[in-house]
Amino acid sequence: MLQSCLKDYSNISCTLVANDCGMTVSIVRSIGDSDIVGKAWDLLRLMSASKVPVLLAEMILKGTLQCVFIKTGYDGGLCSKIGIEMRQFYQVLLPRLECILKNAASRAGCKLLFKDETIIVLGKDPAVLNLFEMSARKWLEEHKDDKDDYESRKD
């Protein structure tokens, strides 16, 4: 799919290596659209996280659709930066955060994808997408000490 999306960009070539589950992307210095490399990188990250319809892939490469990757986990994600325990995040905070972000996404006309410790937001306005990331961080900071009902009844 990526190869077919990149066919319009003669200065970029892409070779998939099925045996190694890898990919080689080559570019020529004189790329007309200097943002295409970043767009292709976003598309690669998105494809590795979910099944992306070809139409969405083309929209990302053309710049009519943007995406933001919100790392929530413990490998440089929000939880490790804020200091949230893993059990608390997965059992208490993540389900509530997903619900909040889904409601916001439906109102903002955005699409959300959840993959492991990453939340992917797709939309047309980069400012709105950045608000999702800032809102997720702020919400987690404000609720990092929240306990589930079972924990609070034990005390």
Backbone torsions as a table, in degrees:
resi	resn	phi	psi	omega
1	MET	NA	-45.1	-179.6
2	LEU	-60.3	-41.4	179.6
3	GLN	-59.8	-42.2	-179.4
4	SER	-69.2	-33.6	178.2
5	CYS	-70.2	-31.7	-178.0
6	LEU	-86.8	-0.8	-175.9
7	LYS	-60.8	-28.8	179.2
8	ASP	-74.6	-12.6	-177.7
9	TYR	-107.4	94.0	-173.5
10	SER	-68.8	-14.7	-179.0
11	ASN	-89.3	0.8	179.2
12	ILE	-125.3	131.3	173.8
13	SER	-123.7	150.9	-175.8
14	CYS	-135.4	130.6	178.3
15	THR	-126.3	122.4	177.7
16	LEU	-90.6	137.0	179.6
17	VAL	-116.1	96.7	-173.4
18	ALA	-64.2	-37.6	-177.5
19	ASN	-63.7	-38.2	-178.5
20	ASP	-95.4	-0.1	-174.0
21	CYS	52.9	41.8	-177.5
22	GLY	-128.9	-176.4	-178.0
23	MET	-151.3	144.1	174.2
24	THR	-115.6	126.1	177.5
25	VAL	-118.4	126.5	179.3
26	SER	-117.8	142.2	178.0
27	ILE	-129.6	155.1	174.9
28	VAL	-100.8	142.6	-175.8
29	ARG	-54.1	-36.7	-174.1
30	SER	-91.1	64.0	177.8
31	ILE	-81.7	129.3	179.0
32	GLY	-64.9	-46.8	179.4
33	ASP	-97.4	100.1	-175.3
34	SER	-67.5	-19.9	179.8
35	ASP	-82.6	-9.1	-174.2
36	ILE	-63.1	-33.1	179.9
37	VAL	-65.3	-44.2	176.7
38	GLY	-64.0	-40.3	178.5
39	LYS	-65.0	-42.1	178.4
40	ALA	-64.3	-39.0	178.1
41	TRP	-63.6	-44.6	176.8
42	ASP	-59.5	-41.6	179.6
43	LEU	-64.3	-41.0	176.8
44	LEU	-60.7	-46.3	178.3
45	ARG	-61.4	-42.2	-179.8
46	LEU	-65.5	-43.0	179.2
47	MET	-64.5	-32.9	179.5
48	SER	-74.0	-19.7	-177.9
49	ALA	-96.1	-23.2	-176.1
50	SER	-160.9	171.8	175.0
51	LYS	-85.6	117.2	-175.8
52	VAL	-106.4	124.6	175.0
53	PRO	-62.0	148.9	-177.3
54	VAL	-58.0	-37.7	-179.5
55	LEU	-60.0	-43.7	177.5
56	LEU	-64.7	-39.7	179.4
57	ALA	-60.8	-44.9	179.1
58	GLU	-64.0	-38.6	179.2
59	MET	-64.1	-37.1	177.7
60	ILE	-66.1	-45.1	179.7
61	LEU	-65.9	-34.3	179.3
62	LYS	-79.9	-11.9	178.4
63	GLY	87.2	5.8	178.6
64	THR	-84.0	-10.2	176.8
65	LEU	-135.2	133.8	-179.4
66	GLN	-112.1	161.7	174.0
67	CYS	-141.7	148.3	177.5
68	VAL	-126.8	135.5	178.5
69	PHE	-106.5	117.7	-179.8
70	ILE	-104.7	107.7	177.8
71	LYS	-81.0	120.1	-177.4
72	THR	-104.2	-13.8	-168.6
73	GLY	-84.1	-149.1	-169.9
74	TYR	-108.2	1.4	177.1
75	ASP	-105.0	67.8	-178.6
76	GLY	84.0	9.2	-179.9
77	GLY	-88.9	-177.2	-175.5
78	LEU	-60.7	-38.3	-177.6
79	CYS	-63.4	-41.4	179.3
80	SER	-70.0	-34.5	-179.9
81	LYS	-72.1	-35.2	-176.9
82	ILE	-89.5	-24.0	179.6
83	GLY	89.9	41.9	179.5
84	ILE	-97.4	135.6	179.1
85	GLU	-70.6	146.3	-174.8
86	MET	-60.4	-48.0	-178.6
87	ARG	-60.2	-45.3	-179.4
88	GLN	-61.8	-41.5	-178.5
89	PHE	-63.3	-52.3	-174.6
90	TYR	-71.8	-34.0	-176.2
91	GLN	-90.1	-29.5	-173.3
92	VAL	-113.9	-54.5	-169.3
93	LEU	-81.7	-44.5	-175.0
94	LEU	-60.2	-45.8	179.0
95	PRO	-59.9	-39.1	179.2
96	ARG	-70.4	-41.1	179.1
97	LEU	-64.1	-41.7	177.8
98	GLU	-59.7	-43.5	179.8
99	CYS	-62.3	-45.0	179.7
100	ILE	-62.8	-46.3	-178.5
101	LEU	-67.6	-36.2	177.8
102	LYS	-63.0	-42.9	178.0
103	ASN	-63.0	-43.9	179.3
104	ALA	-64.7	-40.2	-179.3
105	ALA	-64.1	-41.1	-179.9
106	SER	-65.3	-35.4	178.1
107	ARG	-73.7	-32.6	-176.6
108	ALA	-90.3	-3.1	-178.7
109	GLY	72.7	30.2	179.9
110	CYS	-107.4	165.4	176.7
111	LYS	-117.5	137.7	178.7
112	LEU	-112.9	140.5	172.4
113	LEU	-128.1	139.8	178.9
114	PHE	-117.4	125.3	179.4
115	LYS	-141.1	114.4	179.0
116	ASP	50.2	-116.9	-176.8
117	GLU	-103.7	29.2	-179.2
118	THR	-131.7	134.4	172.2
119	ILE	-107.4	126.6	-179.0
120	ILE	-110.8	126.0	179.3
121	VAL	-112.6	126.6	178.3
122	LEU	-113.2	132.1	179.1
123	GLY	-168.9	179.3	-175.6
124	LYS	-95.0	-25.7	-174.3
125	ASP	-105.9	112.4	-179.2
126	PRO	-58.5	-32.9	179.6
127	ALA	-65.1	-40.6	178.1
128	VAL	-66.0	-41.3	-180.0
129	LEU	-63.1	-40.2	177.9
130	ASN	-65.8	-31.6	175.9
131	LEU	-62.5	-35.2	177.7
132	PHE	-61.5	-44.7	-179.6
133	GLU	-65.4	-45.9	179.1
134	MET	-63.9	-39.5	-179.8
135	SER	-66.6	-40.5	178.4
136	ALA	-62.2	-44.9	179.2
137	ARG	-61.9	-48.8	-178.0
138	LYS	-62.6	-42.9	-179.0
139	TRP	-63.4	-43.3	179.2
140	LEU	-64.8	-39.1	177.6
141	GLU	-62.4	-41.5	-178.6
142	GLU	-72.3	-26.1	-174.6
143	HIS	-113.3	13.7	-175.0
144	LYS	-64.1	-19.2	179.4
145	ASP	-100.1	4.4	179.2
146	ASP	-65.7	142.2	176.8
147	LYS	-116.2	156.5	175.5
148	ASP	-77.9	170.7	-176.3
149	ASP	-59.6	-39.6	-179.5
150	TYR	-62.6	-45.2	-180.0
151	GLU	-61.6	-43.3	-175.9
152	SER	-71.8	-28.5	177.9
153	ARG	-74.9	-24.4	179.5
154	LYS	-69.8	-33.6	-175.0
155	ASP	-72.0	NA	NA
